Amino acid sequence: MKYIMLKTFRDIRETIGSFISIVAVIIIGCFFFSGITAGSAAVTRQVSDYYSAQHSAAVRAEYMYVNAPAVEEIAAADGVDKAAGYNTFYTQTSVGGARLDMTVVTLTDGIDDPYIVSGRLPQKDASEIIIDEVAAKAHGIKVGDALTFDVATMQKITLSMSETGTGTDTPQYTTKTADRLYELTVCGIYHAPDVIYKVNLRNTAAPPDEFIFAYVDYSTIDLYTPDARVVLALGGGVEQTLFEYSEISVNIYNGIKILGDDYGDVDKLFGRYSVSSTEQINELFKDPDGAAGLYMYALERKNFPSVTAFNSINDTIAALAAVLPFMFFAVAAAITVISLSKTVDNQRMQIGVIQAIGVGKGAVYFSYIFYALFACLIGGTAGGTLGVLLVPYLINFLYARQFSMPPTPQHVSVLFLFLGIIVAAALACLAAFLSCHRTLKVKPAQAMRPKPPKKTKRILVERWTGLWKRLGFGAKMNLRNMFLHKIRMLLSSVGIIGCIALLIGLVGLKDNMDFSFRQYDRSAQYDLTVAIEAPVDLHTFDLDEISGYEGAQYIKNLTFAPDFSARFTYKDKAADMTLMALPTAADARENKYADENCVMLFTDIDGERRLVLDDDTFAIPTGLADKLGVKAGDTVTVSGYSLDNRAVEFEAKITHIVYEYFEQKAYCAYAMFKNRGVGLFADTAYAAVKDGTAIGTAIAALKEYEEIRDVRAFDETFASLKDKMSLLDYAVILFTFGAAVLAVAVIYNITATNLKERTREIATLMVLGYKQRETASMILVENLVITLIGCLIGLPIGYGLMVWLVDLSSSFNVFISGFLSWYVAIGCMALTFVFTLISTLMFNRKIKNISMVEALKSVE
């Protein structure tokens, strides 16, 4: 065995270039496989453990009203481990002269426990509050500071039943509130388990550092005024009091959180308190302290905005780690076959002698398999160690730019290092076995004889005599050499195939992402998103009535877009999405705040067929159409709550499928909202500023008014979206480097093999008068032909990879096109040819140093 090992190391020394190329490819493959897999797994585990440790809610259900006995009934339901009622308040506060949206939630012991970074939790019956770490750092808020804000305290809820567009009765809620001022002391800074990426539900365009999430004790903020009551409207101005707040001895909430895994259908679980008739309402509220509630909707954890934002990126990175590194392992196996096949052929007589003197086939197999195994041990250990040490922390650093990562330690498993080595070694050892299997099948006596030359016959091009006569001598030699070694040529093209596939897949994905951003930018014909403090009725609202409304001088067009969060149902499928009403040309003429060009919709992916709205238009985006399995002409049921808290439900016939790229919505005309009982209530407007007006000037003027909650520039929203996708840029850079290694390694290997085989041939040509440039060009042309073959095979594979990555990167709210641009294909092929040229030029010096005399002395 000692001599077999020595033989293996001699083989490595003689084929050091090929050995290094195998090691280099394995280093890159294990670097990506072990590093990205370990990094993605570490981040996923870190977030998952954090959710578990802080008892992140599995579902959050929103109610107009629900009491403690109802919470207890839900807690006792099958599949529910724990349930707790909570209150949510939406308000604003002023910090350092800036008005910030603030969402205040009451604490629920054992569910959504805040992770205290500094300070402590609020105490019962104390005017204390804790705020999230992101907002605290951004605005310099410290423990001991005071926050002042108003809360709209419920004074009266009026219930009524009305017939919807589907012929059923649904409850309508009308609320009356009274503002109450609170001044609370910040007693702690926390990292919330549900805000890996903070999303302001009242203004989704707002960046995480420009609004506040806060927690208070249940006793700190009142949900109802002392004289609050719930009444049922009977018609004709007559009201029936269902109960008064002063009569109730149980706690009241506007939401329920639960923990559990097998809770079943959320609407069935929480909708047990839904009502569809006056009789049901009376029965439900017969006992003021009995279980009762007015259910609105529920959101599961997988659909939390923070969770979907994180998972969409993390799943993409995990998939990259699961698939792309195997391209490197496959190329390493191909290079191993090429290198060892030639080595085995050269050592055919030596193998026969070794077997003749008693060395078994197993030992001979081992000598070549150890060649591949040794390369895997070196490359896998080096690449895997670098990957496990560097990539997880690089991923964590990049994630931290976009997410508020948990303040808990990250545990990186070294098991992925060994897994990468095992996968690479398995493929390489299989390649080594196949390389020497044919020779070892030959009997030792036969192996000790010189190997007969390969039988040659006329190649296909030779049969085309007209073309063959026009070819030069060098071209004919190259063609005959390639067809003489067809298997080796195909194996060599594997590296080129992997290179072009990686480039096409990742650069194509980046190109499609950029196209989606361009189309998103094109569809938005507004400069500002204006959030109004409370929903306004377009029939009666006049912004000019705001005293001293100076912002008007900067605004060219202002469009109010009524919308509501709707559930779309088709047969047994359902999906939630915002339904927005846009003005038609007629609406723009009749309404003061309406511009039909505010948002442009397109029915084709290239954006050439613009949808012009009319009163019957009902358009849904491709994401919603795919999820529901519908097409134009189908009828869906739309349900939800309008902005004035009225339950609405109606049927609508889909007239168009449109291409929406980010923040997807369904669209209809004003007329549909008016005719289906939704009403033209809006809390968001889109403004186009006058030419020559600075965006910052218009924003500053509009923010002066209390009626306007927030103003956000579209360019800022656009930049924020692009920043979320910036991880893709780093992936493209890393894998482009990997693609370069693939191409250079495989071309280097085939060139080294060619040069070794054809040294005598090259020397003969040089004796006959060929110059170095001419002999080098022969090898270059052969490599370029191999590259061309690899590119032609790799293009469809790269396209398939790109489509898979596009599908993986897309989500319900994000649409990414999946076409391959001609300039991407040509650019990637050109880059692959550059890699080939670089690796071939490395051998110019070796060609120059060929000793013609020594080469011609060699024995055939």
Buried (B, 14 or more C-beta within 10 A) or exposed (E): EEEBEEBBEEBBEBBEBBBBBBBBBBBBBBBBBBBBBBBBBBBBBBBEBBBEEBBBBBBBBBBBBBBBBBBEBBBEBEEBBBBBBBBBBBBBBEBEEEBBBBBBBBBBEEBBBBBBBEBEBBEEEBBBBBBBBBBBEBBEBEBEBEBEBEBBBBBBBBBBBEEBBEEEBBBBBBEEBBEEEBEBBBBBBBBBBBBBBBBBEBBEBBBBBBBBBBBBBBEBBBBBBEEBBBBBBEEEEEBEEBBBBEEBEBBBBBBBBBBBEEBEEBBEBBBBBBBEEBEBBEEBBEEBEEBBBBBBBBBBBEBBBBBBBBBBBBBBBBBBBEBBBBBBBBBBBBBBBBBBBBBBBBBBEBBBEBBEEEBEBEBBBBBBBBBBBBBBBBBBBBBBBBBBBEBBBBBBEBBEEBBBBBEBEBEBBEEBBBBBBEBBBBBBBBBBBBBBEEBBEBEBEEBBEEEEEEEEEEBEBBEEEEEBEEBEEBBBBBBBBBBBBEEBBBBBBBBBBBBBBBBBBBBBBBBBBBBBBEBBEEBBBBBBBBBBBEBBBBEEBEBEEBEEBEBEEBBEBBBBBBBBBBBBBBEEEBBBBBBBBBBBBBBBEEBEBBBBBBBBBBBEBEBEBEBEBEBEBBBBBBBBBBBBEBEBEBEBBBBBBBBBBBBBBBBBEBBBBBBBBBBBBBBBBBBBBBEBBBBBBBBBBBBBBEEEBEBEEBBBBBBEBEBBBBBBBBEBBBEBBBEBBEBBEEBBEBBBEBBBBBBBBBBBBBBBBBBBBBBBBBBBBBEEEBEBEBBBBBBBBBBBBBBBBBBBBBBEBBBEBBBBBBEBBBBBBBBBBBBBBEEBBEBBBEBBBEBBBBBBEBBBEBBEEBEBEEBEEEEE
